[in-house]
Amino acid sequence: MIYLDNGATTKTAPEVVEAMLPYFTENFGNPGGIYSLGSAGKKAVNQARRTLAEMIGARPEEIYFTSGGTESDNWAIKAAAEGCAQKGRHIITTKIEHHAVLHTCMDLEKRGFEVTYLEVDGYGRVEPEALEKAIRPDTVLISVMAANNEIGTLEPIGEIGRLARERGILFHTDAVQALGQIPMNVEELCVDMLSASAHKLGGPKGVGMLYVRSGLKIPSFLHGGAQERGRRAGTENVPGIVGFGAAAARAMRIMKDKTVREIELRDYLIRRIEEEIPYCRLNGHRTDRLPGNVNISFSFVEGESVLIALDMKGICASSGSACTSGALDPSHVLLAIGLEQSEAQGALRFTLSEENTVEEIDTVVDCLKQSVARFREISPSYEEFQRTQSKGSL
């Protein structure tokens, strides 16, 4: 199997699994207990909190553990909006956010909030100038992702964060795709809240975090016990949190070499596709993108059909976000950057890891060439295109 869908989820790293195992067995106690079996779990949770705080330049008390990126996005946006409702009810986000952000904003619109969904340029990048023009006296929250999950484009969140800080507006960033892939420092970026998920960087599924800058008084998301300093009730997922901490420590240790490796493989994959498969288009910015992200549209084919053909050859990729898998509508991200519906439906996303090899990339391109050519042979639109081309050359 050749796995190129790390944007959907990563393999849990062996050292992460090893770190988690004792908290399923001998150290299984509830971290809320006062006995030693429980205190071992509490110490492990606090250590993970310190590791994640170090990773983003925060303080341990600013890290709250959740069930994943979706919960973190929901909590950040709803809590900030509701907590600032007396000041204003206007939110700014973008048209290319993950659905965890978009659907949360849509839900708030039903509750009387107003949301501005910013356009992006052809690379999927937000223009800070356009965002500044969208700010109103009643704007209370800006939410812009650090890196797009489909096309990999990096957003200018440092500029946006400084703009928000100058205007006294809360700034949240969905860093689910970015954390562990690129360096992030919440102080330098002027971020007030940041969402992340463990399974995107070699950690387990079902655990995430929300960074909340000290001094922000946002409402609790889950009510019940006093866990997470009274802001997120429920017995802590100790093995998952330990795994998140171990994954973060590993990501910090390998990030420099990992980035170099993935960029080399990414650019090699892009170059071979563009040179050997006609009528394709790279989506997203060519260089200001996640190290391991390649999103390319192939004209005259359906992306889903090509994916099935690749899967039959043992190659795992995707046609966009894993959270929209099976949806019939084309990607909202690709439409937002100006693609026609047919182009969007012909898109494939390959997301690499440092474990992939040049040999694997060569195999993928060879199989991709065969599959795209085969589907174009039976495509009425391709036949019509060729006929038009033939007439034009006469």
PAGU-304571 format. One record per residue: z, y, x of N, C-alpha, C in turn; residue in one letter. Coordinates in steps of 0.02 Angstrom, whole numbers, plus 50000, padded with zeros to 5 digits. Layout:
BEGIN
ZYXZYXZYXa;...
END
This chain:
BEGIN
500004994050042500005000050000500005006250044m;499595011150025499595017650058499875022750008i;500445025650025500805029949978500675037249996y;500335040849952500185047949961500385051849898l;500985050449873501235053949813501955056249824d;502085058749885502765060849902502985067149865n;502505070749835502695076449793503015074249728g;502875068049707503175065249647503865062549662a;503905058549715504555056149740504445053249808t;504975053149848504935050249915505315043649917t;505155039649966505545033549979506235035650003k;506745032549976507425033950000507485031350071t;507665035850117507705034150187508235028750199a;508115024050244508605018750258509295021350275p;509335026650316509995029250334510355032350274e;509955034750226510245037550165510545031950123v;510175026550115510435020650078511065018050111v;511065017650177511655015250214512265019650202e;512145026250200512705030850188512985030250118a;512555028550069512755028050000513135021549984m;512955016150015513205009449995513965008949990l;514355011650037515085010850031515375013949967p;515025018849939515285022249880515105018649815y;514745013149821514645008549764515155002849766f;515435001549825515844995649835516564997449854t;516724997749919517424998749937517695005649922e;517275010949922517515017649907517275019949838n;517365015549788517095016849722517535021249678f;518105023349702518595027049661518325033649634g;518615035849578518445042249548518705047849594n;518275052549615518505057749661519025062449631p;519135061849565519655065849534520345062749540g;520385056549565521025053149571521425055649630g;522085055349625522505057849680522655052449731i;522475046249717522575040749764522025040749817y;522145036949871521695037149928520995034749912s;520935029949865520275027449847519845032949816l;520165037449780519805043049751519695048649801g;520175049749844520115055249892519555053949942s;519405047649956518845046050001518185048649972a;518095047649906517505050249873517485057749872g;518065060849861518095068149859517915071149927k;518155068149980517995070450048517235069850061k;516955064350038516235063250049515815068350010a;516025069949949515675075049909515715081749944v;516305083549968516385089950002515985090450066n;515925084750101515515084750162514775085850145q;514545082650092513855083750070513745090950050a;514245093850018514195100949998514125105450060r;514505103850111514465107850173513775107050206r;513515100950206512855099750237512315103650201t;512305103450135511795106950097511865114550103l;512485116950107512595124050117512315126150185a;512435122150237512165123550303511395123750301e;511095119350262510375118850260510045125150234m;510375128650188510065134650158510425141050177i;510885140750224511235146750246511725149450195g;512035144950158512515146950106513215144750125a;513695145850079514375143450088514485137450043r;514905132850064515005126750023515205128149951p;515605133249940515835134649872515275137449828e;514695138749857514125141249818513655135649795e;513815129449813513395123649797513705119749739i;513305118549688513525114649629513055108649622y;513325102749614512915096749607512735095549534f;512115093449523511845092249456511495085449455t;511155084049400510795077749394510085078149421s;509875084149444509195084849470508925091849463g;508305092849485507995099349482507915102149412g;507765097849364507665100149295508305103149267t;508865099649277509505102349253509665108849289e;509555109049354509705115149392509295121049367s;508655120049354508235125449328508485127749259d;508625122949216508875124649149509525128749153n;509975126249194510625129549201510545136749227w;510165137449282510085144049313509795149049264a;509255147149231508895151849188509275153449125i;509535148349092509905149549030510555153249042k;510915151249094511555154449109511465161749129a;510955163049171510835169949192510625174249133a;510175171649091509935175449034510495176948985a;510875171748968511405172648920511975176948948e;512105176049013512645179849043512485187249050g;511845188949052511635195949059511345198848995c;511425195348940511095197448878511295204348855a;511905206448871512115213148850511755218648889q;511535216848950511175221648992510435222048972k;510155216348954509445216148936509235209148919g;508635208448890508405201848868507685200648891r;507515203248949506835202348976506855198149040h;506415193149043506375188649100505665188749127i;505595188349193504935187949225504875181249261i;504325177749249504175171649286503415171449296t;503145165649313502425165249325502115159749282t;501455159949277501105154949237501055148249271k;501245147749335501155141449371501815137849386i;502355140049354502995136749366502995129549341e;503475125749366503585118949339503805119549266h;503655114449227503835114749156504585115249144h;504985113349193505715114149185505895121549180a;505495125749211505595133049205505225135749144v;504595133949137504195136649081504485134849013l;504665128549004504925126548939505615129548925h;506005130548977506645133948968506545141148947t;506065144448978505915151348958505655151648886c;505235146848868504985146648799505545145548749m;506035141548768506615140548724507005147048716d;507075150848770507435157148766507055162248723l;506385161748723506005166248680506175165048606e;506315158948588506515157348520507195160448503k;507575162048554508245164948544508235172548551r;507635175448553507595182748553507475185848621g;507395181948673507235184748739506485185948744f;506285190648786505585191848800505425189448871e;504865186148879504685183348944503995185748963v;503925188349024503275190049052503065184449099t;502485181449085502215176049127501665179049171y;501825180149234501365183549279500755179349296l;500185182649302499585179549328499665178449403e;499255173949431499255172849503498535173749528v;498455174249594497775174949621497435168149626d;496835168049654496455161849658496765156449701g;497245158349742497605153449783498245151049748y;498425154149692499045152449658499635156449682g;499495162249711500025166249740500195172249696r;500835173549689501065179349651501005185649694v;500745190949665500705197249701501345201249687e;501735202749739502355206549729502235213149693p;501665216249706501515222649672501455221749597e;501135216249576501075214849504501755213449474a;502175209949511502845208449486503235214949478l;503175219349527503545225749523503335229649461e;502685229649446502445233349387502715230249322k;502875223749323503115220349263503855221649249a;504215224349298504925225549290505045231049239i;505525229849194505715234749143506455236349150r;506685241549117507395243149121507845237549095p;507565233249051507975227849022507845221149055d;507495221149114507375214849150508025212549182t;508215206249168508845203749195508755197749242v;508155194749242508055188749283507325188149303l;507225186349367506575184549393506625177449419i;506145173149399506145166149422505455164549449s;505405163549514504765161849547504885156049595v;504485150849590504575145049632504425146549705m;504745142849750504635143849822503965141049844a;503765135449816503125132249831502885128549770a;502245129049755501995125849695501955118349703n;502175114749652502205107449656501525104049652n;501025107449625500365104449619499905106249677e;499845112749691499355114849741499675116649808i;500345116649812500685117549875500725124549901g;500455129449866500465136349891501175139049897t;501315142249954501965145349966501975152249936l;502495153849901502555160449868502945165249912e;502815171749906503165176849947503865178349920p;504285173249919504935174149885505395178949923i;505295179749988505695184650024505565191649999g;504935193349990504755199949963505005200849892e;504925195549853505145195849783505905196549779i;506255192749822506985192949822507245199849841g;506935202949892507155209649912507025214749857r;506455213949823506295218449768506805217749712l;506965211549695507455210349642508145213049661a;508335212049724508995214449747509025222049743r;508495225449762508475232749760508545235349688e;508275231449640508295233649570508895230949533r;509315227049566509905224349533509745218949482g;509205215249495508985209849450509125203149482i;509375198349444509505191749471508845188249488l;508845184649545508255181049567508405173749577f;508035169549540508085162249545507445159449573h;507495154449618506905151049642506985143549634t;506465140449608506425133149604506165130749672d;506615127849711506435125649779506385118049783a;506255114849727506245107449725505735104749774v;505135107749777504625105349823504725107849894q;505065113449902505115116749967505695114250010a;506265112749979506845110850018506715104550059l;506835104950123506715099250167506025099150197g;505575103350169504885103750194504775109950237q;505105115350218505055121550256505755124550263i;505895128450316506555131450322506695136350265p;507315136550242507505141050189508195143850203m;508275150450195508915153750203509015158650146n;509505157350104509585161250043509775168450057v;510115169750113510305176550129509685180550151e;509275177650194508675180950217508175182150161e;508165177450113507685177850058507945181749998l;508575183850001508895187549946508875183649881c;509015177149885509025172849827509725172649796v;509755173249730510395172849695510555165849671d;510025162049652510095155249629509505151149654m;509645144949673509125140649700509225133549675l;508685130549650508705123649624508375118949673s;508655112849679508355107849723508535100949697a;508165095949723508245089049701508225084349761s;508655079249762508725074849820508115070549832a;507795068149779507285063049788506625065649815h;506585072249827505985075149857506025075249933k;506595073549961506675073850034507015067650063l;506865061950033507125055750060507805053750033g;508025057149980508665055549947508555051549884g;509095050049848509045046149786508835050349727p;508585047049675508425050449612509065051549573k;509055056549529509615057549484510165062049511g;510025065749564510515070549590510155076649617v;510425082449602510135088749625510685093649639g;510485099849651510995105049663510745111749636m;511225116049624511085122949607511515127349653l;511185131449691511545136549731511645142649687y;512255145149685512415151249647512785155949694v;512495161749707512805166449754513505168449731r;513955168749778514645170549763514675177349729s;515085177749678515165183949640514785183949575g;514295179349568513925178949504514345175049454l;514445177949397514835174749345514355172049291k;514135165849301513675162949252514055157649212i;513885156749149514245152049106514155144849130p;514635140549111514585133449126513995130449087s;513715125149115513155121849082513385115849041f;513845111949068514135106249033514885107449026l;515145106448966515845107748953516225101048949h;516835101248975517245095148975517785095849027g;517745091749078518245091849131518155097749178g;518555097649232518575103249279518145102049341a;517705097149338517295095649396516845101649415q;516635101749478516225107149506516525113949490e;517175114349505517565120549496517505123349425r;517485118649377517495120449307516825122749278g;516295122349318515645124849294515165119349271r;515295113149293514845107649274515255101449265r;515455100149202515915094649188515565087849195a;515975082749207515725075949213515905072849280g;516095066549279516275063149342515695063549391t;515845065449452515335066349503514975059849520e;514325060349531513915054749553514005054149629n;514565051149649514745051249720514215047949764v;513965041849749513455039049792512835043449797p;512625046249741512035050649741512145056949782g;512725059949774512875066049812512915064649887i;513235059049904513255057049974512545056050001v;512125052849961511425051849981511055058349990g;511185063249946510875069849952511085073050018f;511725072750033511965075650095511645072350156g;511605065650154511295061950210510555063750217a;510215064450160509505066250162509405073350189a;509855077850171509815084650196509925084850272a;510425081050295510555080850367509945078050405a;509645072850377509045069950407508475074850407r;508385078450351507825083250345507895088750397a;508505091250408508605096450458508445093850528m;508615087650540508525084750607507785083650623r;507385081650573506695079750587506185084950565i;506405090550535505935095150503505395097750551m;505585099750610505105102650657504545097750673k;504725091750695504215086750712503835084450651d;504185083750595503885081550533503345086450510k;503485092850515503015097950495502375097650536t;502455097150601501875096650645501445090650627v;501775084950618501425078750602501045079350536r;501375081850484501065082150418500495087150416e;500565092850450500015097650451499395094650484i;499495091050538498925087750571498575082850524e;498965078750490498675073950443498355077450383l;498695082550358498435086350300497755089350316r;497715092850372497095096250389496535091250406d;496725085550434496225080350448495945077550382y;496385076450334496165073950269495715078950234l;495905085250235495485090450205494805090850238i;494805090750304494175091450341493705085650326r;493955079550326493515073850312493245074050241r;493665075850193493425076150124492885081450117i;493015087450143492535092850135491875091450171e;491915087950227491305086450265490905080650236e;491245076050201490915069850182490825068850107e;491155072850066491075072249994490825078949966i;490215079349943489945085749917490275087649850p;490195094049834490425096749770491165095649759y;491555097649808492285097449801492575104249818c;493185105449798493505111949809494245110949825r;494475114049879495185113849896495555118849851l;496075116549819496475120949775497105123049811n;497275129549805497845132249840497635135549904g;498105138749937497955142249999497835137350055h;497345138750098497155134050150497705133050202r;498065138250219498585137650271499285138950245t;499375143750199500035145250173500205140350116d;500275134050136500415128750088500915123950119r;501205119650078501675114650102501335110250154l;501685108150206501385104350260501005098150238p;501265094650187500955088250168500555088350104g;500395094250077500055094650012499305095650019n;498915091449985498185092249980497995091349907v;497715096549877497485096249807496745098149807n;496325093549786495595094649788495275092649722i;494835096949697494455095349636493775092549655s;493585087249621492925084049631492515085149567f;491955088649574491535089949516491215083549491s;491095083349426490725078049391491105071349387f;491765071349399492155065249390492815067049354v;493125062049324493785062749296494295060349348e;494775064549363495275062849413495655056449397g;495805055449334496195049549314495805043149330e;495145043249319494735037349333494735035749408s;494685041049449494695039949521495375037349543v;495905039849513496575037449530496645029949517l;496385027749460496425020549443496045016449495i;495455019049515495055015449565495425015149631a;495755020549650496135020549712496735015849708l;497055015749650497625011349641497425004049649d;496835002249626496594995449633496484993549706m;496434998649749496364997449821497024998449858k;497564999249819498224999849849498395006849873g;498085011949844498205018849865498545022649808i;499115025649822499495029349772499395036849782c;499135040249732499055047449733499195049849661a;499035056149646499155058649578498615063749560s;498615065649497498145070749475498495077349461s;499125077849481499505083949470500245082449472g;500635085949432501345084849430501505078149398s;501995074549426502205068149397502495069149328a;502775075049315503095076349251502585077249194c;501945078049211501435078649159500965072649160t;501165067349194500745061349197500615058649127s;499985057349112499805054749047499595060248998g;499715066549016499505072048972498745072648972a;498465074148913497745074648907497485081548927l;497915086648922497705093348939497645094249014d;497175098349037497115099549109497715103449135p;497825103249199498385106549231498415114049216s;498995116449194499075123549181499045127549246h;499225124349302499195127649367498465128849387v;498055123749381497355124349401496965129149356l;497125129249292496815134149247497025141149266l;497655141949287497915148649304497585151449366a;497345147149412497025149749472496265150449463i;496025149349402495335150949386494855145149380g;495105138949383494645133249377494425132349305l;493805130049297493575127949231493935121449212e;493935119949148494285114049125494025107749159q;493365107249167493075101249198493285100649271s;493345106349306493565106149375494295103949379e;494695106549334495405104849334495515097349320a;495095094649276495165087549260494905082949315q;494555085849363494315081949419494735082649481g;495355085149474495785086449531496215080349549a;496325079549613496785074449639497275077749686l;497895075449685498405077949731498625072349778r;498575073649843498825069149894499415072649929f;499995069649927500575072649960500845067750012t;500825069850075500935065550132501665065550155l;501825060750197502465060650232502335059650306s;502845060350346502775059350418502625052150436e;502705047550388502575040450402501845038550394e;501455042750362500735041250355500385041550423n;499835037950428499465037450491498745039850482t;498425041250538497715043150537497295037450508v;497485031250525497125025450499497165025150423e;497745026750396497815026850323497375032350292e;497375038150323496965043650297496225041650298i;496005038350351495305036150355495145031250298d;495605026650285495505021850231495465025350164t;495905030250153495905033950090495245037650080v;495005041050131494375044850124493795040150112v;493775034550146493225029750136493225027150064d;493815025450039493865023049969493705028549920c;493915034649936493795040349892493045041749887l;492705041549943491975042649944491625037549898k;491815031249904491505026049863491635027249789q;492265028849773492455029549703492125035649671s;492135041249705491815047249678491065046149669v;490745043049718490025041749713489865037249654a;490285032149644490165027349590490245030649522r;490745034749514490845038049449490325043449436f;490085046549489489555051549479488905048349457r;488785042249479488175038649459488135037749384e;488705037249351488705036049278488915042349239i;488925047949274489145054149242488545057949213s;488525059149147487975063049117487935070049145p;488515073149160488505079949186488215080149257s;488335075049296488045074749363487295073549360y;487095069349313486375068049303486025074549284e;486335078249238486035084649217486015089649275e;486545089649315486575094149373486015092449422f;485905086149436485375084049482484685085949455q;484595085149390483965086749359483825094349366r;484345098349356484275105549363484115107449435t;484455104049481484335105349552483615103749572q;483375098149544482685095949560482175101049534s;482295103649474481835108649445481845115049486k;482455116749511482515122949549482175122649617g;482085116549642481775115949708481015115549705s;480745114949645480005114549637479675121349647l;
END
